[in-house]
Amino acid sequence: MASIMIDLSDSQFQKLQDLARVHGIVLEVLLKASLEDWLNSQKSEFVDAANQVLTKNTELYRRLA
């Protein structure tokens, strides 16, 4: 497992701690879950965009084949 270190301002760190406390989880769990959600949404957005391009250009691809 890899680890990373990032610099946060005191106010950013405090906001993250407050958010974790509101959800009743430790900060590391909040950050890991948030990062996983973001990565999954990026993948989903790419797949959606790729499907849109493929659908839009279906006729062109058929002609080129």
C-alpha positions as CSV (number, residue, x, y, z in Angstrom):
1,M,0.0,0.0,0.0
2,A,1.3,3.4,-0.9
3,S,1.1,6.6,1.2
4,I,1.1,10.2,0.3
5,M,1.7,13.4,2.1
6,I,0.0,16.7,1.2
7,D,0.2,20.2,2.7
8,L,-3.1,21.7,3.9
9,S,-3.8,25.0,5.5
10,D,-4.9,25.0,9.1
11,S,-8.4,25.9,8.0
12,Q,-8.6,23.2,5.4
13,F,-7.4,20.6,8.0
14,Q,-9.9,21.9,10.5
15,K,-12.8,21.6,7.9
16,L,-11.8,18.0,7.1
17,Q,-11.6,17.1,10.8
18,D,-15.0,18.7,11.4
19,L,-16.5,16.8,8.4
20,A,-15.1,13.5,9.7
21,R,-16.5,14.2,13.1
22,V,-19.9,15.0,11.8
23,H,-20.0,11.6,10.0
24,G,-18.5,9.8,13.0
25,I,-15.4,8.5,11.2
26,V,-11.7,9.1,11.5
27,L,-10.2,11.6,9.1
28,E,-8.2,9.0,7.2
29,V,-11.3,7.0,6.4
30,L,-13.1,10.1,5.2
31,L,-10.2,11.0,2.9
32,K,-9.8,7.5,1.5
33,A,-13.6,7.2,0.8
34,S,-13.7,10.6,-0.8
35,L,-10.7,9.9,-3.0
36,E,-12.2,6.5,-4.1
37,D,-15.5,8.2,-5.0
38,W,-13.7,10.8,-7.0
39,L,-11.6,8.3,-8.9
40,N,-14.7,6.2,-9.7
41,S,-16.6,9.2,-10.9
42,Q,-13.7,10.2,-13.2
43,K,-13.8,6.7,-14.7
44,S,-17.5,6.9,-15.2
45,E,-17.3,10.3,-16.8
46,F,-14.7,9.0,-19.2
47,V,-16.7,6.0,-20.2
48,D,-19.8,8.1,-20.7
49,A,-17.8,10.5,-22.9
50,A,-16.3,7.7,-24.9
51,N,-19.7,6.1,-25.5
52,Q,-21.1,9.4,-26.6
53,V,-18.3,9.8,-29.2
54,L,-18.7,6.3,-30.4
55,T,-22.4,6.6,-30.8
56,K,-22.2,10.0,-32.5
57,N,-19.6,8.7,-35.0
58,T,-21.2,5.2,-35.7
59,E,-21.9,6.0,-39.3
60,L,-18.4,7.4,-39.9
61,Y,-16.8,4.3,-38.4
62,R,-19.1,2.1,-40.5
63,R,-18.0,3.9,-43.7
64,L,-14.4,3.7,-42.8
65,A,-14.5,-0.1,-42.1
